[in-house]
Amino acid sequence: MKSWMELQELLFEGSWNEALHRFRPTLAFRGMPDASMDLATGLNRRGGDYSRQEHVMLRAFRKYARGTAYPCGSVWDWLALAQHHGLPTRLLDWTFSPYVALHFLSENLELYGTDGVVWSVDYRETNRLLPRPLKEQLRQEGADVFSAEMLEEVAPRLKAFDQLTRRSFVLFFEPPSLDERIVNQFALFSVMNAPSSRLDTFLENQERGVRRIIVPAQLKREVRDKLDQANITERVLFPGLDGLSRWLRRYYNPKPPGPPEGL
């Protein structure tokens, strides 16, 4: 890949929905600044038997977070809230927006000498491997991704979710609108049916619907500048003074090393 236009073609490839006669893709995106990064969850990155502590940490989180401003009913609400605030969980952050994915690929100026990557997963394809109760829930709701409420109806506890089948599967669900950050980032989460499962290992066996788009280092400056022009910035994606400061700190930083593509 050598140009912004070529990148656009790759990101929006397959977005035409013949049934709707609209450009409505069924894709989840995840952007990372270093192409060598994997799809490890917070629990995966801890290594060892850390994943066995999932239920203990989540129980403690629910205990001490009660009384906060966030109304959480189901375990899925609590899991989303915990992930949102940095607790290691089995969830992984994704977005419906390829441009939001590109933001996370290009926000770290220290990695401008490194190729980035955008993962793209067609959740209609991964849904084919879901156990029957989850497929039926999607059918009844006329949906392709889950909500926390939908998951609670099928599996009100994580143990019940893990016992739906012995086969590994992944699903995508939209978190509750906990704050403007989740809304503005067009966020969704992936979750697998075991706390120690590895999504990248699972996706290696997916024959359709999975792409790994490498964005070369020399293209990152152009990507970043055009995202800024399109108002895809920290100021928008992280509303509040912290996001504003992050945007200003990056935007007014001296130019990252290396010439932009084409010069």
C-alpha positions as CSV (number, residue, x, y, z in Angstrom):
1,M,0.0,0.0,0.0
2,K,1.4,3.4,-1.0
3,S,-1.4,6.0,-0.8
4,W,-4.3,7.3,1.3
5,M,-6.7,6.5,-1.6
6,E,-5.5,2.9,-1.7
7,L,-6.0,2.7,2.1
8,Q,-9.6,4.0,1.7
9,E,-10.4,1.3,-0.9
10,L,-9.1,-1.4,1.4
11,L,-11.0,-0.1,4.5
12,F,-14.3,0.2,2.7
13,E,-14.0,-2.9,0.5
14,G,-17.1,-5.0,0.7
15,S,-19.2,-2.4,2.4
16,W,-22.0,-2.6,-0.2
17,N,-25.0,-4.4,1.3
18,E,-27.0,-5.9,-1.5
19,A,-30.1,-6.7,0.6
20,L,-30.4,-3.1,1.8
21,H,-29.0,-1.5,-1.4
22,R,-26.9,0.7,0.9
23,F,-23.3,0.9,1.9
24,R,-23.8,-0.7,5.3
25,P,-20.9,-3.0,6.1
26,T,-20.9,-5.7,8.9
27,L,-17.4,-5.0,10.0
28,A,-15.6,-4.3,13.2
29,F,-12.2,-2.5,13.1
30,R,-9.3,-2.3,15.5
31,G,-6.3,-0.1,14.8
32,M,-2.9,-0.4,16.4
33,P,0.3,1.7,16.0
34,D,2.7,-1.3,15.7
35,A,1.9,-4.1,13.2
36,S,3.7,-6.6,15.5
37,M,1.1,-6.1,18.2
38,D,-1.3,-9.0,18.7
39,L,-5.0,-9.2,19.7
40,A,-4.3,-10.1,23.4
41,T,-6.9,-9.0,25.9
42,G,-6.1,-7.5,29.2
43,L,-6.2,-10.9,30.8
44,N,-4.1,-12.5,28.1
45,R,-1.3,-9.9,28.6
46,R,-1.0,-10.7,32.2
47,G,0.0,-14.3,31.4
48,G,0.2,-17.3,33.6
49,D,-3.0,-18.2,35.6
50,Y,-4.1,-14.6,35.8
51,S,-7.3,-15.3,33.9
52,R,-8.5,-17.5,36.8
53,Q,-8.8,-14.3,38.8
54,E,-11.4,-12.9,36.4
55,H,-14.4,-13.6,38.6
56,V,-12.6,-12.4,41.7
57,M,-11.6,-9.1,40.2
58,L,-15.0,-8.5,38.7
59,R,-16.7,-9.3,42.0
60,A,-14.5,-6.8,43.8
61,F,-15.0,-4.2,41.1
62,R,-18.8,-4.5,41.5
63,K,-18.5,-4.3,45.2
64,Y,-16.4,-1.1,45.4
65,A,-17.9,0.6,42.3
66,R,-21.5,0.6,43.6
67,G,-22.8,4.0,44.2
68,T,-21.0,5.5,41.2
69,A,-22.9,7.4,38.6
70,Y,-23.0,4.4,36.2
71,P,-26.3,2.3,36.3
72,C,-25.2,-1.3,35.8
73,G,-27.7,-4.1,36.0
74,S,-26.3,-7.2,34.2
75,V,-22.8,-8.8,34.5
76,W,-22.3,-7.6,30.9
77,D,-22.9,-4.0,31.9
78,W,-20.3,-4.4,34.7
79,L,-17.8,-6.1,32.5
80,A,-18.1,-3.3,29.9
81,L,-17.7,-0.7,32.7
82,A,-14.6,-2.5,34.1
83,Q,-13.0,-2.7,30.6
84,H,-13.8,0.9,30.0
85,H,-11.9,1.9,33.1
86,G,-8.8,-0.2,32.7
87,L,-9.5,-3.4,34.6
88,P,-8.0,-6.5,32.8
89,T,-10.9,-8.4,31.3
90,R,-11.6,-10.8,28.5
91,L,-13.0,-8.0,26.4
92,L,-11.2,-6.3,23.5
93,D,-12.0,-2.8,22.2
94,W,-13.3,-2.5,18.6
95,T,-15.1,0.2,16.6
96,F,-17.6,0.3,13.7
97,S,-15.6,3.2,12.3
98,P,-12.5,2.6,10.1
99,Y,-11.4,6.2,10.8
100,V,-11.6,5.8,14.6
101,A,-9.4,2.7,14.1
102,L,-6.9,4.8,12.0
103,H,-6.9,7.3,14.9
104,F,-5.6,4.7,17.3
105,L,-3.1,3.6,14.7
106,S,-1.7,7.1,14.2
107,E,-2.0,8.9,17.6
108,N,1.4,7.8,19.0
109,L,4.0,10.0,17.4
110,E,6.8,8.0,18.9
111,L,5.9,5.0,16.7
112,Y,5.8,6.9,13.4
113,G,8.8,4.9,12.2
114,T,6.9,1.7,12.6
115,D,4.2,0.1,10.4
116,G,0.7,0.1,11.9
117,V,-2.1,-2.4,11.4
118,V,-5.9,-2.3,11.1
119,W,-7.8,-5.5,11.8
120,S,-11.2,-5.9,10.1
121,V,-13.6,-8.7,11.1
122,D,-16.9,-9.4,9.5
123,Y,-19.1,-10.3,12.4
124,R,-21.7,-12.0,10.2
125,E,-19.0,-14.6,9.4
126,T,-17.9,-15.1,13.0
127,N,-21.6,-15.4,14.0
128,R,-21.8,-18.6,11.9
129,L,-19.9,-20.4,14.7
130,L,-22.1,-19.2,17.6
131,P,-24.0,-21.7,19.6
132,R,-27.7,-22.1,18.8
133,P,-29.1,-20.0,21.7
134,L,-27.1,-17.0,20.6
135,K,-27.9,-17.4,16.9
136,E,-31.6,-17.6,17.9
137,Q,-31.3,-14.4,19.9
138,L,-29.8,-12.5,17.0
139,R,-32.6,-13.9,14.7
140,Q,-35.3,-12.8,17.1
141,E,-33.9,-9.3,17.4
142,G,-33.0,-9.0,13.7
143,A,-29.5,-8.0,14.7
144,D,-25.9,-8.9,13.8
145,V,-24.3,-7.7,17.0
146,F,-25.5,-8.1,20.6
147,S,-26.4,-5.6,23.3
148,A,-25.8,-6.3,27.0
149,E,-29.5,-6.9,27.4
150,M,-29.5,-9.5,24.7
151,L,-26.6,-11.3,26.2
152,E,-28.2,-11.3,29.6
153,E,-31.2,-13.1,28.3
154,V,-29.1,-16.0,27.0
155,A,-26.4,-16.0,29.6
156,P,-27.0,-14.0,32.8
157,R,-23.7,-15.1,34.2
158,L,-20.2,-15.6,32.7
159,K,-20.2,-19.3,33.8
160,A,-23.4,-19.9,31.8
161,F,-21.9,-18.1,28.8
162,D,-18.7,-20.3,28.9
163,Q,-20.8,-23.4,29.1
164,L,-22.9,-22.7,26.0
165,T,-20.5,-24.9,24.0
166,R,-17.1,-26.5,24.2
167,R,-16.1,-25.0,20.9
168,S,-14.4,-21.6,20.9
169,F,-16.4,-18.7,19.5
170,V,-16.3,-14.9,19.4
171,L,-19.1,-12.4,19.4
172,F,-19.3,-8.7,19.2
173,F,-21.6,-6.6,21.4
174,E,-22.3,-2.9,21.8
175,P,-21.5,-1.6,25.3
176,P,-24.1,0.5,27.1
177,S,-23.6,4.3,26.6
178,L,-21.6,4.8,29.7
179,D,-20.3,8.2,28.6
180,E,-19.6,10.3,25.5
181,R,-16.3,8.5,24.9
182,I,-18.0,5.2,24.1
183,V,-20.6,7.0,21.9
184,N,-18.2,9.1,20.0
185,Q,-15.8,6.2,19.4
186,F,-18.6,4.1,17.8
187,A,-17.4,1.4,20.2
188,L,-18.1,-2.3,20.5
189,F,-16.4,-5.1,22.3
190,S,-15.4,-8.7,21.3
191,V,-15.7,-11.4,23.8
192,M,-14.8,-15.1,23.7
193,N,-16.3,-18.0,25.8
194,A,-13.2,-18.5,28.0
195,P,-11.2,-15.9,29.9
196,S,-7.9,-17.2,28.6
197,S,-8.9,-17.6,24.9
198,R,-6.8,-15.8,22.3
199,L,-8.7,-14.0,19.6
200,D,-5.8,-13.9,17.1
201,T,-5.4,-17.7,17.4
202,F,-9.1,-18.1,16.8
203,L,-9.1,-15.8,13.8
204,E,-6.2,-17.7,12.2
205,N,-8.8,-20.5,11.5
206,Q,-11.4,-18.1,10.0
207,E,-11.4,-18.6,6.2
208,R,-13.6,-15.6,5.5
209,G,-14.2,-12.2,6.8
210,V,-10.9,-11.4,8.5
211,R,-8.4,-8.9,7.1
212,R,-5.2,-7.5,8.5
213,I,-4.3,-4.3,6.7
214,I,-0.7,-3.1,7.2
215,V,-0.3,0.7,7.0
216,P,3.3,1.5,6.2
217,A,5.2,3.9,8.5
218,Q,5.7,6.4,5.7
219,L,1.9,6.8,5.3
220,K,1.2,7.6,8.9
221,R,1.8,11.3,8.7
222,E,-0.6,11.7,5.9
223,V,-3.2,9.5,7.6
224,R,-2.9,11.6,10.8
225,D,-3.1,15.0,9.0
226,K,-6.2,13.9,7.1
227,L,-7.9,12.6,10.2
228,D,-7.3,15.9,12.0
229,Q,-8.8,17.7,9.0
230,A,-11.9,15.4,9.3
231,N,-12.1,16.1,13.0
232,I,-11.2,12.6,14.1
233,T,-9.2,13.7,17.1
234,E,-8.6,13.1,20.8
235,R,-10.7,16.2,21.5
236,V,-13.8,14.5,19.9
237,L,-13.1,10.9,20.8
238,F,-12.2,11.7,24.5
239,P,-14.5,14.5,25.4
240,G,-13.4,16.7,28.3
241,L,-10.3,18.5,29.3
242,D,-8.1,15.3,29.3
243,G,-8.9,14.7,25.6
244,L,-8.5,18.3,24.8
245,S,-5.0,18.3,26.3
246,R,-4.1,15.1,24.5
247,W,-5.1,16.6,21.2
248,L,-3.2,19.9,21.8
249,R,-0.1,18.1,23.0
250,R,0.0,15.9,19.8
251,Y,-1.2,18.5,17.3
252,Y,1.4,21.1,18.3
253,N,4.2,18.6,18.7
254,P,7.2,19.1,16.3
255,K,6.9,17.1,13.1
256,P,7.5,13.3,13.5
257,P,10.6,12.0,11.7
258,G,10.5,11.1,8.0
259,P,8.9,12.8,5.0
260,P,5.3,12.3,4.2
261,E,4.4,9.8,1.5
262,G,4.9,11.2,-2.0
263,L,7.4,13.9,-1.2
